[in-house]
């Protein structure tokens, strides 16, 4: 069985946007019975207003120490090398911003805990890439409910039976049928571990690394298929304005806290990916 897929373009989803209507409008007449629709968790969470302004956060001493020493030295020199990071990524970590980084780490400490604050990027599912100013996106509390809601609305308004997956770009690693991730609410069959060790272990051993499916609705599919579909969608949609907040700022020619809603709206966004299984 082969897969055909299409990244479906949509405008940037802002807080309080009716994301279900945006999905229905974007899919239009493209969707058929049996299709798989993979939706970005961050796009849904942003539309639901699940964001926080890190600029208003006052960091404590622990957050400062994490930014000043943990990220710069441990990730910039030790863990980053073990994880085979690119030279550019290592340089950015070695110059991790103290002020903005401390506020971000404080948000992670408050919302995900100390162990998750030790990780690199999207700690506890908290993401700052492709967001304006000093905003951070918090993970969905109940992705299963959102997934079922999207599936029901497509069935009601389009009349098609589809499988919906909400997925995140956070990595799931696989080894001999065992799947593990640092996300706390991945689908059943993926083991969740807090902290940096699973990520370091997976990268160091070059284990298979794929995007993480958080919820599935509409049909029963295997964990392997859910991972496969999530990874296909991840590569199909790309990174919006950039892989990291640094990439976005560099692309737009502004500082990391100077990115605006309007700037992001000028970038192509593909929060939905349509996947179809075919025999030809």
C-alpha positions as CSV (number, residue, x, y, z in Angstrom):
1,X,0.0,0.0,0.0
2,X,1.5,3.3,-1.1
3,X,0.8,6.7,0.3
4,X,-0.2,9.8,-1.6
5,X,-0.2,13.0,0.4
6,X,-0.8,16.7,0.0
7,X,0.0,19.6,2.4
8,X,-3.1,21.8,2.5
9,X,-2.4,25.5,2.6
10,X,-4.3,27.6,5.1
11,X,-3.8,31.1,6.5
12,X,-2.0,31.4,9.8
13,X,-4.3,30.4,12.7
14,X,-4.6,33.1,15.3
15,X,-6.1,32.8,18.8
16,X,-9.9,32.6,18.8
17,X,-10.0,31.5,15.1
18,X,-12.6,28.9,14.3
19,X,-10.1,26.2,13.4
20,X,-12.7,23.6,12.5
21,X,-14.2,25.9,9.8
22,X,-10.7,26.6,8.5
23,X,-10.1,22.9,8.2
24,X,-13.4,22.3,6.4
25,X,-12.7,25.2,4.0
26,X,-9.2,24.1,3.4
27,X,-10.1,20.5,2.6
28,X,-13.0,21.5,0.4
29,X,-13.7,18.8,-2.2
30,X,-10.2,17.2,-1.7
31,X,-11.1,14.7,1.0
32,X,-12.5,11.2,0.3
33,X,-13.8,8.4,2.4
34,X,-10.9,6.5,4.0
35,X,-8.4,9.5,3.9
36,X,-6.2,10.3,6.8
37,X,-6.1,14.0,7.8
38,X,-3.1,15.0,10.0
39,X,-3.5,18.3,11.9
40,X,-0.7,20.2,13.7
41,X,-1.2,20.3,17.4
42,X,0.4,23.7,17.7
43,X,-1.9,25.2,15.1
44,X,-5.0,23.9,17.0
45,X,-3.5,25.0,20.4
46,X,-2.8,28.5,19.1
47,X,-6.3,28.8,17.6
48,X,-7.7,27.8,21.0
49,X,-5.7,30.6,22.7
50,X,-3.5,28.1,24.5
51,X,-0.6,30.6,24.6
52,X,1.3,32.6,27.1
53,X,3.3,35.8,26.9
54,X,6.8,35.0,28.2
55,X,7.6,38.7,28.2
56,X,5.4,39.2,31.2
57,X,7.1,36.4,33.2
58,X,9.6,37.1,35.9
59,X,12.2,34.3,36.0
60,X,13.6,32.9,39.2
61,X,17.2,31.9,40.0
62,X,16.7,28.3,38.8
63,X,15.5,29.5,35.4
64,X,18.5,31.8,35.2
65,X,20.9,29.0,36.0
66,X,19.3,26.7,33.5
67,X,19.7,29.3,30.8
68,X,23.2,30.6,31.8
69,X,24.8,27.2,32.5
70,X,22.7,24.2,31.6
71,X,21.8,25.2,28.1
72,X,25.0,27.0,27.2
73,X,27.5,24.4,28.5
74,X,25.8,21.1,28.9
75,X,23.7,21.3,25.7
76,X,26.1,23.5,23.8
77,X,29.2,21.3,24.4
78,X,28.3,17.9,25.8
79,X,24.7,16.8,25.0
80,X,24.6,18.6,21.7
81,X,27.6,16.7,20.5
82,X,26.2,13.4,21.7
83,X,23.0,14.2,19.8
84,X,25.0,15.0,16.7
85,X,23.6,18.5,16.4
86,X,24.6,20.7,13.5
87,X,27.4,23.1,14.0
88,X,25.0,26.0,13.7
89,X,22.7,24.6,16.4
90,X,25.7,24.1,18.8
91,X,26.7,27.7,18.3
92,X,23.2,28.9,19.0
93,X,23.1,26.8,22.2
94,X,26.5,28.1,23.3
95,X,25.1,31.6,23.0
96,X,21.7,30.8,24.4
97,X,19.9,34.1,25.3
98,X,20.0,34.7,29.0
99,X,17.1,37.1,29.4
100,X,14.6,35.6,27.0
101,X,15.8,32.1,27.8
102,X,15.3,32.6,31.5
103,X,11.7,33.7,31.0
104,X,11.1,30.7,28.7
105,X,12.6,28.3,31.2
106,X,10.4,29.8,34.0
107,X,7.3,29.1,31.9
108,X,8.5,25.5,31.4
109,X,9.2,25.1,35.1
110,X,5.7,26.4,36.0
111,X,3.9,24.4,33.4
112,X,5.9,21.2,32.8
113,X,8.2,20.9,35.8
114,X,12.0,20.8,36.5
115,X,12.8,17.5,34.6
116,X,11.2,18.8,31.4
117,X,13.1,22.1,31.8
118,X,16.3,20.1,31.4
119,X,15.4,19.1,27.8
120,X,16.3,20.8,24.6
121,X,13.6,22.5,22.6
122,X,9.8,22.2,23.0
123,X,10.2,21.3,26.6
124,X,7.1,19.4,27.8
125,X,5.5,20.3,24.4
126,X,5.9,24.0,25.0
127,X,6.9,25.6,21.7
128,X,8.0,29.1,20.8
129,X,8.8,28.6,17.1
130,X,6.5,30.3,14.5
131,X,4.8,32.4,17.1
132,X,5.0,36.2,17.4
133,X,6.8,38.4,20.0
134,X,7.4,36.5,23.2
135,X,4.5,34.1,23.0
136,X,4.9,30.4,23.8
137,X,2.3,27.8,22.8
138,X,1.3,25.3,25.5
139,X,0.3,21.7,24.6
140,X,-3.3,20.6,24.2
141,X,-4.7,19.3,27.4
142,X,-7.1,16.9,25.7
143,X,-6.0,16.1,22.1
144,X,-8.3,13.1,22.0
145,X,-11.4,15.4,22.4
146,X,-10.2,17.8,19.7
147,X,-9.4,15.0,17.3
148,X,-12.9,13.5,17.7
149,X,-14.5,16.9,17.3
150,X,-12.7,17.5,14.0
151,X,-13.7,14.0,12.8
152,X,-17.3,14.5,13.7
153,X,-17.5,17.9,12.0
154,X,-16.0,16.6,8.7
155,X,-18.5,13.7,8.8
156,X,-21.4,16.1,9.5
157,X,-20.6,18.8,7.0
158,X,-18.6,17.0,4.2
159,X,-20.2,13.6,4.6
160,X,-16.9,11.7,4.5
161,X,-15.5,9.1,6.8
162,X,-11.9,9.9,7.6
163,X,-9.2,9.3,10.2
164,X,-8.0,12.3,12.0
165,X,-4.6,12.5,13.7
166,X,-3.3,15.4,15.8
167,X,0.5,15.2,15.8
168,X,3.4,17.2,17.1
169,X,6.9,17.5,15.7
170,X,8.4,16.4,19.0
171,X,10.4,13.2,18.4
172,X,9.4,9.6,19.0
173,X,12.2,7.1,18.7
174,X,11.7,3.5,17.7
175,X,13.9,0.5,18.4
176,X,12.8,-3.1,17.6
177,X,9.1,-2.3,18.0
178,X,9.5,-0.2,21.1
179,X,8.5,3.5,20.7
180,X,9.4,6.2,23.3
181,X,9.1,10.0,23.5
182,X,9.4,12.8,26.0
183,X,5.8,13.9,25.3
184,X,3.5,13.0,28.2
185,X,0.3,12.4,26.2
186,X,1.3,10.4,23.1
187,X,-1.1,7.7,21.8
188,X,-1.2,4.3,23.5
189,X,1.7,2.2,22.5
190,X,4.3,5.0,22.7
191,X,6.1,5.1,26.1
192,X,6.5,8.6,27.6
193,X,9.5,9.5,29.6
194,X,10.2,12.9,31.1
195,X,13.6,14.7,30.8
196,X,16.4,14.7,28.3
197,X,17.7,11.2,28.5
198,X,15.3,9.5,26.0
199,X,16.1,12.2,23.4
200,X,19.9,12.0,24.0
201,X,19.8,8.2,23.9
202,X,17.8,8.1,20.7
203,X,19.9,10.7,18.9
204,X,23.2,9.2,20.1
205,X,22.3,5.7,18.8
206,X,20.7,7.1,15.6
207,X,17.4,5.4,16.3
208,X,14.5,5.9,13.9
209,X,13.1,9.4,14.7
210,X,9.6,10.4,13.8
211,X,6.9,13.0,14.7
212,X,4.6,12.1,17.6
213,X,0.9,11.2,17.1
214,X,-1.0,12.5,20.1
215,X,-4.5,11.3,19.3
216,X,-6.4,9.3,16.6
217,X,-10.1,9.3,15.8
218,X,-12.2,7.7,13.1
219,X,-10.6,4.3,12.8
220,X,-8.3,1.9,14.6
221,X,-4.7,2.1,13.2
222,X,-1.5,0.6,14.5
223,X,1.1,2.6,16.4
224,X,3.5,2.1,13.5
225,X,1.0,3.5,11.0
226,X,0.2,6.5,13.2
227,X,3.9,7.2,13.4
228,X,4.3,6.8,9.7
229,X,1.4,9.1,8.9
230,X,2.6,11.7,11.4
231,X,6.1,11.7,9.9
232,X,4.9,11.9,6.4
233,X,2.8,14.9,7.4
234,X,5.8,16.5,9.2
235,X,7.9,16.4,6.1
236,X,5.0,17.4,3.8
237,X,4.1,20.6,5.7
238,X,7.7,21.8,6.3
239,X,8.5,24.3,9.1
240,X,6.5,27.4,8.3
241,X,8.7,30.4,8.9
242,X,11.6,28.2,10.1
243,X,12.6,25.1,12.2
244,X,13.4,27.2,15.3
245,X,12.6,30.6,16.6
246,X,16.1,31.7,15.5
247,X,15.5,30.5,12.0
248,X,12.2,32.4,11.8
249,X,13.8,35.6,13.1
250,X,16.7,35.2,10.7
251,X,14.4,34.7,7.7
252,X,12.3,37.7,8.6
253,X,15.3,39.9,9.4
254,X,14.2,40.8,12.9
255,X,15.0,39.9,16.5
256,X,13.5,36.8,18.1
257,X,11.0,38.9,20.1
258,X,10.2,41.3,17.2
259,X,8.3,38.8,15.0
260,X,4.7,40.0,14.5
261,X,1.4,38.3,13.6
262,X,1.5,40.1,10.3
263,X,5.0,38.8,9.5
264,X,3.9,35.2,10.2
265,X,0.8,35.7,8.0
266,X,3.0,36.4,5.0
267,X,4.7,33.0,5.4
268,X,3.1,29.9,3.8
269,X,1.5,27.6,6.4
270,X,0.3,24.0,6.0
271,X,-1.3,23.0,9.3
272,X,-3.2,20.2,7.5
273,X,-1.9,17.3,5.5
274,X,-4.2,15.0,3.6
275,X,-2.9,11.4,3.2
276,X,-4.5,8.7,0.9
277,X,-3.6,5.1,0.8
278,X,-3.5,3.7,-2.8
279,X,-2.4,0.5,-4.6
280,X,-1.1,2.3,-7.8
